[in-house]
Protein backbone atom coordinates (compact mmCIF):
# COMPACT_ATOMS: atom_id res chain seq x y z
CA UNK A 1 0.00 0.00 0.00
CA UNK A 2 1.36 3.42 -0.88
CA UNK A 3 2.14 5.93 1.83
CA UNK A 4 -0.88 7.94 2.98
CA UNK A 5 1.00 11.16 2.32
CA UNK A 6 0.83 10.19 -1.36
CA UNK A 7 -2.49 11.31 -2.81
CA UNK A 8 -3.59 8.98 -5.61
CA UNK A 9 -5.06 10.45 -8.73
CA UNK A 10 -8.34 9.23 -10.20
CA UNK A 11 -6.54 6.31 -11.89
CA UNK A 12 -5.86 4.80 -8.44
CA UNK A 13 -9.49 3.89 -7.70
CA UNK A 14 -8.62 0.65 -5.89
CA UNK A 15 -6.38 2.55 -3.45
CA UNK A 16 -8.96 5.34 -3.07
CA UNK A 17 -11.71 2.79 -2.32
CA UNK A 18 -9.56 1.04 0.31
CA UNK A 19 -8.85 4.36 2.01
CA UNK A 20 -12.52 5.32 1.88
CA UNK A 21 -13.59 2.01 3.43
CA UNK A 22 -11.01 2.42 6.21
CA UNK A 23 -12.24 5.97 6.82
CA UNK A 24 -15.87 4.81 6.99
CA UNK A 25 -14.89 2.04 9.42
CA UNK A 26 -13.26 4.52 11.80
CA UNK A 27 -16.21 6.91 11.51
CA UNK A 28 -18.57 4.00 12.21
CA UNK A 29 -16.68 3.27 15.42
CA UNK A 30 -17.14 6.86 16.50
CA UNK A 31 -20.96 6.64 16.44
CA UNK A 32 -21.33 3.34 18.31
CA UNK A 33 -23.49 3.25 21.43
CA UNK A 34 -22.32 1.42 24.56
CA UNK A 35 -24.43 -1.61 23.67
CA UNK A 36 -23.05 -1.61 20.13
CA UNK A 37 -19.49 -1.44 21.49
CA UNK A 38 -20.21 -4.56 23.55
CA UNK A 39 -21.59 -6.26 20.43
CA UNK A 40 -18.40 -5.36 18.56
CA UNK A 41 -16.33 -6.92 21.32
CA UNK A 42 -18.41 -10.12 21.11
CA UNK A 43 -17.77 -10.23 17.35
CA UNK A 44 -14.02 -9.65 17.81
CA UNK A 45 -14.04 -6.47 15.74
CA UNK A 46 -10.71 -4.72 16.03
CA UNK A 47 -10.16 -1.00 16.53
CA UNK A 48 -7.67 -1.06 13.66
CA UNK A 49 -8.31 -3.83 11.13
CA UNK A 50 -4.94 -4.90 9.75
CA UNK A 51 -6.46 -7.43 7.37
CA UNK A 52 -9.44 -7.15 5.05
CA UNK A 53 -11.21 -3.86 5.85
CA UNK A 54 -14.19 -5.02 3.77
CA UNK A 55 -14.97 -7.83 6.22
CA UNK A 56 -14.72 -5.55 9.25
CA UNK A 57 -16.83 -2.86 7.61
CA UNK A 58 -19.47 -5.43 6.71
CA UNK A 59 -19.55 -6.76 10.30
CA UNK A 60 -19.86 -3.31 11.85
CA UNK A 61 -22.67 -2.45 9.43
CA UNK A 62 -24.64 -5.37 10.88
CA UNK A 63 -24.38 -3.69 14.28
CA UNK A 64 -25.11 -0.10 13.25
CA UNK A 65 -28.59 1.23 12.57
CA UNK A 66 -29.66 2.51 9.18
CA UNK A 67 -29.81 6.04 10.61
CA UNK A 68 -26.22 5.80 11.89
CA UNK A 69 -24.96 4.52 8.53
CA UNK A 70 -26.73 7.26 6.60
CA UNK A 71 -24.79 9.87 8.61
CA UNK A 72 -21.39 8.46 7.52
CA UNK A 73 -20.24 9.92 4.23
CA UNK A 74 -18.77 7.58 1.62
CA UNK A 75 -16.96 10.43 -0.11
CA UNK A 76 -13.21 10.29 -0.38
CA UNK A 77 -10.79 12.21 -2.55
CA UNK A 78 -11.61 11.65 -6.27
CA UNK A 79 -13.54 8.45 -5.62
CA UNK A 80 -15.61 7.22 -8.52
CA UNK A 81 -18.46 5.19 -7.08
CA UNK A 82 -22.19 5.78 -6.69
CA UNK A 83 -22.34 5.57 -2.87
CA UNK A 84 -23.10 8.74 -0.92
CA UNK A 85 -22.99 7.19 2.52
CA UNK A 86 -22.19 3.99 4.38
CA UNK A 87 -25.82 2.84 4.14
CA UNK A 88 -25.71 2.89 0.33
CA UNK A 89 -22.35 1.09 0.35
CA UNK A 90 -23.78 -1.54 2.71
CA UNK A 91 -26.85 -2.18 0.53
CA UNK A 92 -24.68 -2.62 -2.57
CA UNK A 93 -22.25 -4.86 -0.64
CA UNK A 94 -25.12 -7.10 0.51
CA UNK A 95 -26.54 -7.22 -3.03
CA UNK A 96 -23.13 -8.21 -4.43
CA UNK A 97 -22.78 -10.92 -1.77
CA UNK A 98 -26.10 -12.46 -2.79
CA UNK A 99 -25.05 -12.48 -6.46
CA UNK A 100 -21.58 -13.89 -5.82
CA UNK A 101 -22.49 -16.50 -3.18
C-alpha positions as CSV (number, residue, x, y, z in Angstrom):
1,X,0.0,0.0,0.0
2,X,1.4,3.4,-0.9
3,X,2.1,5.9,1.8
4,X,-0.9,7.9,3.0
5,X,1.0,11.2,2.3
6,X,0.8,10.2,-1.4
7,X,-2.5,11.3,-2.8
8,X,-3.6,9.0,-5.6
9,X,-5.1,10.5,-8.7
10,X,-8.3,9.2,-10.2
11,X,-6.5,6.3,-11.9
12,X,-5.9,4.8,-8.4
13,X,-9.5,3.9,-7.7
14,X,-8.6,0.7,-5.9
15,X,-6.4,2.5,-3.4
16,X,-9.0,5.3,-3.1
17,X,-11.7,2.8,-2.3
18,X,-9.6,1.0,0.3
19,X,-8.8,4.4,2.0
20,X,-12.5,5.3,1.9
21,X,-13.6,2.0,3.4
22,X,-11.0,2.4,6.2
23,X,-12.2,6.0,6.8
24,X,-15.9,4.8,7.0
25,X,-14.9,2.0,9.4
26,X,-13.3,4.5,11.8
27,X,-16.2,6.9,11.5
28,X,-18.6,4.0,12.2
29,X,-16.7,3.3,15.4
30,X,-17.1,6.9,16.5
31,X,-21.0,6.6,16.4
32,X,-21.3,3.3,18.3
33,X,-23.5,3.3,21.4
34,X,-22.3,1.4,24.6
35,X,-24.4,-1.6,23.7
36,X,-23.1,-1.6,20.1
37,X,-19.5,-1.4,21.5
38,X,-20.2,-4.6,23.5
39,X,-21.6,-6.3,20.4
40,X,-18.4,-5.4,18.6
41,X,-16.3,-6.9,21.3
42,X,-18.4,-10.1,21.1
43,X,-17.8,-10.2,17.4
44,X,-14.0,-9.6,17.8
45,X,-14.0,-6.5,15.7
46,X,-10.7,-4.7,16.0
47,X,-10.2,-1.0,16.5
48,X,-7.7,-1.1,13.7
49,X,-8.3,-3.8,11.1
50,X,-4.9,-4.9,9.8
51,X,-6.5,-7.4,7.4
52,X,-9.4,-7.2,5.0
53,X,-11.2,-3.9,5.8
54,X,-14.2,-5.0,3.8
55,X,-15.0,-7.8,6.2
56,X,-14.7,-5.5,9.3
57,X,-16.8,-2.9,7.6
58,X,-19.5,-5.4,6.7
59,X,-19.5,-6.8,10.3
60,X,-19.9,-3.3,11.9
61,X,-22.7,-2.5,9.4
62,X,-24.6,-5.4,10.9
63,X,-24.4,-3.7,14.3
64,X,-25.1,-0.1,13.3
65,X,-28.6,1.2,12.6
66,X,-29.7,2.5,9.2
67,X,-29.8,6.0,10.6
68,X,-26.2,5.8,11.9
69,X,-25.0,4.5,8.5
70,X,-26.7,7.3,6.6
71,X,-24.8,9.9,8.6
72,X,-21.4,8.5,7.5
73,X,-20.2,9.9,4.2
74,X,-18.8,7.6,1.6
75,X,-17.0,10.4,-0.1
76,X,-13.2,10.3,-0.4
77,X,-10.8,12.2,-2.6
78,X,-11.6,11.6,-6.3
79,X,-13.5,8.4,-5.6
80,X,-15.6,7.2,-8.5
81,X,-18.5,5.2,-7.1
82,X,-22.2,5.8,-6.7
83,X,-22.3,5.6,-2.9
84,X,-23.1,8.7,-0.9
85,X,-23.0,7.2,2.5
86,X,-22.2,4.0,4.4
87,X,-25.8,2.8,4.1
88,X,-25.7,2.9,0.3
89,X,-22.3,1.1,0.4
90,X,-23.8,-1.5,2.7
91,X,-26.9,-2.2,0.5
92,X,-24.7,-2.6,-2.6
93,X,-22.3,-4.9,-0.6
94,X,-25.1,-7.1,0.5
95,X,-26.5,-7.2,-3.0
96,X,-23.1,-8.2,-4.4
97,X,-22.8,-10.9,-1.8
98,X,-26.1,-12.5,-2.8
99,X,-25.0,-12.5,-6.5
100,X,-21.6,-13.9,-5.8
101,X,-22.5,-16.5,-3.2
